Amino acid sequence: MNKEQTLSHNSSRVTFKELQQIIKMGLVQGNLLPAFAGSWLAIVLANHSFLSSIPQILMMLVGSTLIMGGACALNNYYDQDIDSIMPSKQQRPTVNERISDRNLLILSFGMMLIGEALLFALNIPSGVIGLIGIVGYVSFYSIWSKRHTVWNTVIGSFPGAVPPLIGWTAIEGNLSLVAVALFLVVFCWQPVHFYALAIKRKDEYSLANIPMLPSVKGFSRTRVSMFIWLVFLLPLPFLLSTLGTTFIVIATLLNLGWVYMWLTSFKKDLDQTKWATKMFVYSLNYLVVFFVLVVVVSLIQMF
């Protein structure tokens, strides 16, 4: 049996768990909360009916899931060469021949086409923003910057921050300062989040010749960059002043907590990997807490 036959044979046995790996379901799920928060705020602040907006929210969430999952599947297709070198990624179905390139591309473009159709069915701005996210992630991040510049994480943060914009425009049909503020939160959050992960995997990225900041510039330079992005996060809650003082105070404390954790990097005998793991875990909790806070505070304001 030749390789192509093996690929075709293996692809027929792809499990749901493997499908989740192919479309990076963990990453997709992490972006659905900001997308929902964007649509929720549009409903609350523009005095729309939540019940009548449910079909729009569902279409937005399904469409967003499909375009993100499809773009991630295409990223996995393009990254097969470097993923096969990095130990942490060698069990991906795209690397261990569990899915053929043909089926992977059909899955990827099929998901993106259906997802875009749903978003354009909502309104043109939602579809356009979704398309910008796809092109930005696949072309500017996956194909170009990831392999050519230490700015790859920052460049990838632009398409990675569009979910709340899609959520907002799905309801309102246009952008506002609130929507942009949500975008900026996700945008500034991403470098700190992914630099922490890159510190943990710097040896792998070096092995694959991927110019991630920790692998090229080292820990100290990466730590400075993380601090800069944390500083950028500090004023952003004030752009959401419409949510009230309580929100601003809690969101600011959340930011200051992250800054405090960053300061622990100056401890003597620091274990960089353990510190990066703690920063990474905090970043995951940060995103959830921040956007749940957005929803809860705005919900309280309705009553």
FENGI-V495443 format. One record per residue. SS is DSSP state (hx for helix, st for strand, lp for the rest). PSI is psi in radians with two decimals (* if undefined). Layout:
# FENGI-V495443
{{SS:PSI} {SS:PSI}}
This chain:
# FENGI-V495443
{{lp:2.15} {lp:3.05} {hx:-0.74} {hx:-0.66} {hx:-0.66} {hx:-0.76} {hx:-0.79} {hx:-0.69} {hx:-0.78} {hx:-0.62} {hx:-0.43} {lp:-0.20} {lp:0.32} {lp:2.21} {lp:2.94} {hx:-0.66} {hx:-0.71} {hx:-0.62} {hx:-0.69} {hx:-0.63} {hx:-0.71} {hx:-0.73} {lp:0.12} {lp:1.05} {hx:-0.55} {hx:-0.76} {hx:-0.75} {hx:-0.83} {hx:-0.67} {hx:-0.45} {hx:-0.21} {hx:-0.55} {hx:-0.83} {hx:-0.63} {hx:-0.79} {hx:-0.73} {hx:-0.66} {hx:-0.79} {hx:-0.66} {hx:-0.79} {hx:-0.66} {hx:-0.69} {hx:-0.83} {hx:-0.87} {hx:-0.45} {lp:0.13} {lp:0.71} {lp:2.79} {lp:2.22} {hx:-0.77} {hx:-0.75} {hx:-0.28} {hx:-0.11} {hx:-0.78} {hx:-0.69} {hx:-0.73} {hx:-0.79} {hx:-0.74} {hx:-0.70} {hx:-0.78} {hx:-0.75} {hx:-0.79} {hx:-0.76} {hx:-0.73} {hx:-0.74} {hx:-0.75} {hx:-0.63} {hx:-0.78} {hx:-0.71} {hx:-0.72} {hx:-0.67} {hx:-0.66} {hx:-0.69} {hx:-0.64} {hx:-0.74} {hx:-0.60} {hx:-0.81} {hx:-0.53} {lp:0.21} {hx:-0.62} {hx:-0.76} {hx:-0.54} {hx:-0.55} {lp:-0.28} {lp:-0.61} {lp:2.11} {hx:-0.66} {hx:-0.21} {hx:0.10} {lp:-0.20} {lp:0.10} {lp:2.46} {lp:-0.46} {lp:-0.31} {lp:-0.71} {lp:0.39} {lp:0.65} {lp:-0.22} {lp:2.44} {lp:2.75} {hx:-0.68} {hx:-0.87} {hx:-0.59} {hx:-0.75} {hx:-0.67} {hx:-0.78} {hx:-0.83} {hx:-0.97} {hx:-0.55} {hx:-0.81} {hx:-0.77} {hx:-0.69} {hx:-0.79} {hx:-0.73} {hx:-0.77} {hx:-0.63} {hx:-0.72} {hx:-0.75} {hx:-0.72} {hx:-0.50} {hx:-0.51} {hx:-0.99} {lp:2.86} {hx:-0.78} {hx:-0.73} {hx:-0.77} {hx:-0.72} {hx:-0.77} {hx:-0.70} {hx:-0.72} {hx:-0.68} {hx:-0.71} {hx:-0.76} {hx:-0.91} {hx:-0.73} {hx:-0.76} {hx:-0.81} {hx:-0.87} {hx:-1.02} {hx:-0.54} {hx:-1.15} {hx:-0.87} {hx:-0.67} {hx:-1.27} {hx:-0.60} {hx:-0.58} {hx:-0.03} {hx:-0.24} {lp:2.59} {lp:-0.15} {lp:0.14} {hx:-0.70} {hx:-0.72} {hx:-0.76} {hx:-0.71} {hx:-0.32} {hx:-0.44} {hx:-1.00} {hx:-0.48} {hx:-0.26} {lp:0.11} {lp:-0.31} {hx:-0.80} {hx:-0.48} {hx:-0.72} {hx:-0.76} {hx:-0.79} {hx:-0.87} {hx:-0.44} {hx:-0.51} {hx:-0.82} {hx:-0.47} {lp:-0.02} {lp:2.93} {lp:2.87} {lp:3.04} {hx:-0.65} {hx:-0.78} {hx:-0.73} {hx:-0.67} {hx:-0.75} {hx:-0.71} {hx:-0.79} {hx:-0.62} {hx:-0.86} {hx:-0.67} {hx:-0.83} {hx:-0.46} {hx:-0.65} {hx:-0.78} {hx:-0.75} {hx:-0.77} {hx:-0.89} {hx:-0.47} {hx:-0.67} {hx:-0.77} {hx:-0.68} {hx:-0.57} {hx:-0.74} {hx:-0.55} {lp:0.43} {hx:-0.64} {hx:-0.66} {hx:-0.77} {hx:-0.63} {hx:-0.72} {hx:-0.67} {lp:0.03} {lp:0.66} {lp:2.14} {lp:1.02} {lp:2.55} {hx:-0.83} {hx:-0.55} {hx:-0.54} {hx:-0.81} {hx:-0.25} {lp:3.04} {hx:-0.81} {hx:-0.77} {hx:-0.69} {hx:-0.68} {hx:-0.68} {hx:-0.78} {hx:-0.70} {hx:-0.69} {hx:-0.72} {hx:-0.77} {hx:-0.55} {hx:-0.66} {hx:-0.70} {hx:-0.51} {hx:-0.53} {hx:-0.80} {lp:-0.17} {hx:-0.62} {hx:-0.48} {hx:-0.34} {hx:-0.24} {hx:0.64} {hx:-0.36} {hx:-0.31} {hx:-0.10} {lp:2.95} {hx:-0.70} {hx:-0.76} {hx:-0.81} {hx:-0.76} {hx:-0.85} {hx:-0.75} {hx:-0.66} {hx:-0.72} {hx:-0.65} {hx:-0.74} {hx:-0.78} {hx:-0.59} {hx:-0.65} {hx:-0.68} {hx:-0.74} {hx:-0.75} {hx:-0.65} {hx:-0.70} {hx:-0.43} {hx:-0.16} {hx:-0.19} {hx:0.09} {lp:2.59} {lp:2.60} {lp:0.70} {lp:2.30} {lp:1.81} {hx:-0.67} {hx:-0.76} {hx:-0.72} {hx:-0.78} {hx:-0.64} {hx:-0.76} {hx:-0.72} {hx:-0.67} {hx:-0.80} {hx:-0.73} {hx:-0.70} {hx:-0.69} {hx:-0.81} {hx:-0.64} {hx:-0.86} {hx:-0.75} {hx:-0.87} {hx:-0.76} {hx:-0.86} {hx:-0.47} {hx:-0.69} {hx:-0.74} {hx:-0.82} {hx:-0.81} {hx:-0.81} {hx:-0.75} {hx:-0.54} {hx:-0.73} {hx:-0.64} {hx:-0.34} {lp:-0.36} {lp:*}}
